[in-house]
Amino acid sequence: MPSVTSPDGTRIAYTRTGSGPTLILVDGAMCYRAAGPLQPLAAALEDSFTVYTYDRRGRGESTDTQPYAVAREIEDLQALVAETGGEAYVYGISSGAALALATAEVTPAITKLALYEPPFIAASENPAATTEYATHLNELLAAGRKGAAIAHFMTNVGVPQQMIATLRTQPAWPVLEAIAHTLAYDAEILGDGRIPTLNITIPTLVMSGSASPHTLQQAAKALAATLPTATHQSLPNQTHDVNPQVLTTPLKTFLAQ
């Protein structure tokens, strides 16, 4: 298993496939290489890029040096960029998009940035709800209630209660509980949910799905508007659970420019 060591000693496991310019894919909440959308996306892109997928700290085969800080996750991604040869394109989805943004601001070696629905809130929304979500999440995790923390996260992102109840009976639920603590990491990356003020001038593509919740679509458009070299693209009929095959064309087109 190839891995790179982050400055704090955390071992970050990764997979490399394909050939061409380097592209690193960054997962969102509750996802990692063995359970998430990025392996199929990597397979669809490997004819054009050298694609790296990795397990964010605390997930899959990566370790998890404590205490956690967003700066440490930024260092993880920076270490992987250095491992690839020192320069890379980066694509991030959901909270992984927020992490990719934060990393790109301090990492000149990231030369292009593609994002899908970073879960920020629009300026018209109240950040109190985001803060309340994070507070209760941390309370549940501190009490060791991993299943309840996952259910709290799923409720927050709009999963119906009946579906959550069904999922809790499935064999995959303990797999989710094993990485439940990383939900707090994603919450910390997002802060109060408001779009951050960033000094990013590399070419950036911010995408959203036309069938996604209005809040996510608005946030994607607003984020693109704050970045001087960013464009927004809406993908027809896509939700937050975007089809990897649908992503392939806009990603290839943008990164080839």
N, C-alpha and C positions, 0 to 999 in steps of 0.2 A: 504493500500500500504506500504510494508516494505521499509525502507530507512535507510541510515547511514549518519551521519553528518561529513563532511570533516573539517579539522582544521580551515578553514576560514569561516565556517558556512554554506557552500553550502550543501544542502540536495541532496543526491544521491539515486535515486529510483532504486530498484532492484527486480528481480524475482528469486526465488530459486525453483529448481525442481530436482527430482531423488534422488538417494542415492549412496554412495561410496565416494572415494576420491574427494576433492573439486577441481573444475575446473571453472575458471572465463573466460568468453568470452568478448572480447573487440571489439566494432564496429569500422568501418572506417568512412570516411566522409559521411555526409548526411544520416546516418543511426542511428536508435535507436530501442528500443524494439518493438515498434509498427510498424516499417517500416524498414525492413532490413533482412539480411540472418541468423541472429543468433538465432532467436526463432526456426526455423526448425532444425537448427543444435543442439540446446539444446535438442529438442525432440528426436533426433536420438542418443544422448549420455546419456540420463538420466537413461538408464538401467545399466550403468557402473559407473556413476559419480554423485555427487551432483553438479549440474550445476547452476552457477549464471550468469545471463545476467543483464546489467544495462544501464541506460540512462546516457551517458556522460554529463557533465555539459552543460547547455544551450539547452538541447534536451529533448523532451518528458516530463516526470514528474519530472525531476531533476531541481533544481534552478541554478542560475548563478551569484554568487557573483563576483563583479568587483573590481579591474582590473584583466584581465586574465593574467596568466603566466603558462608556461608549468609545472613549479614546482607545481602549484595548481592541475593540472590534475594528476600528479604523486601522490600527496597526496590523491586525490579521490580514486584512485585504491588501494593505501596502506590502506586507511580506510576500503575499502571493504574486502581486504584480512584479516585484523584484525577482521572484523565482522564475517567472516566465521569460525573463530576459530584459526586464527593465522598462517596458512600455506596453500598454494594453488598452483595448476598448473594454468598457464595462457596461453590462446590462443588469438592471435590478428590478425586481417585481415587489410590489406592496411595501412592507417595511424594509425589505432588501433594497428597494429603490431609495428609501430615505437614507439607509446606510451608504449606498453608493454615492449619493449626493454629498454627504458629509465627508466622505473620503476624497472625492474629486476636488473638493475645495482646497485640500491641503496636499494634494498629490499630483504634481505636474506630469508624472509618468502615465496618468490616465488621459488619453488623447481624444476620446469621444465617449459620450455618455448617452445611453438609451434607458428609459424608465417606463414602467407600466404601473399606473395607478398608485403612486405613493399615497398612503391613506392620511393625508393631511385634511384639515377642514377649511372651508371657504371663510373669507373674512366676515361674512354675515353670521356665522355660526358661533355658538357660545363654547369656549374652551373648557368650561367647568365640567361638562360631561366627560371629556377626555380625562381630566384630572381625577374625577370620581371613579372612572373605570380603573385607572391605574392604582389608585389607593386601595380599592376593594380587592383587586387582583393580588397585590402584595400581601394583604391581610390573609387571603386564602392560602397563598403559598407559604407564608410564615407559619401557618397552622398545619401545614402538611397536607392540605386538602387539594391535591393535584387534580383530581377529577373535577371538582367544583371549579377550580381555576380555569380548566379547559372549557367547561360549560359556560362560564362567565365570558370568556373570550368569544366563543361561538355565538352566544346571545348578542354580544356587542356588535358583531359583524353581520347579524341578520339571519343566522341559521334558525329555523323553526324549532320550537321546544320538542315537538314529537320526533323530529329527526335526531336531535341531540340525545333523547332518551334511547332511541334505537341504536345509535352509535356506541353508547355506553355499554351495550351488551355484546359488541363485536370483538373479535380477537385483536383487532388493531388498537383498541382503546389503551391497553397497557403500554403500547409502543408510544402513543401520544403522551401518556403520563410521564414517561421517562425523560421527555424534553419539555415538560410543562414549565419548568423554572425559567426557560428561555423566553417565555412570554413577557416576563418582567424586563428582559433585555430589550425586546422590541418596543415595549412601552416607554422605556427610558430614551431610546433613540428618537421616538416621535415627540417626546416632551408633552407640551400642552396641546399638540396637534396643529398649531398654527404654522403656516408656511414660513420657513426660516429665511432670513436675509442672508444671501450667499453671494460670494464673489467668484462666480464660475463663468468663464468666458470661452470654454471649449465648445465645439459643436454638440448640441444636446437635443435629443428627441424625447418628448414626453407624450406617451400614448394613453388612451383610455378606451373603454368599450362603450359602444352606443347603447347597449342594454344593461350597463352597470348602474348602480344607484346614482341619482343626480348629484349627490354630494361628492362622490369620487370623480365624476366627470368635471364638475366645476373646479375642484381642487387641482386637477391635472391642467386645466386651461389656465388657472390663476398662477400656478407654478411656472408654466412656460412663459407667461407674460412678465414674470419677474426676472427672467434670465435673458440677457441681451442677445445671446446666440442660440436661443432655444426655439423650437417649433412644436406645435401640438398636432397630433394626428388621432382622429377617432377611428376605431376599427369597427366596421358594421357588425351588428348582431352579437358582439362579444360582451361577456360579463367579466367580473373580477377573476373568475376561473377561466382565463383566456386559453383558447386552443393554440397549442404550440405551433401547429402548421400554419395558422393564420398569422402568427407573429413573424414567420420566416421572411416573407417578402418585404415588409416595411423595414425590418432590421437589416437585411442584406442591402436594400436600396440606400438606406441612410449611411451605413458604414462604408459603402463603396464610394460615396461622394467625396 
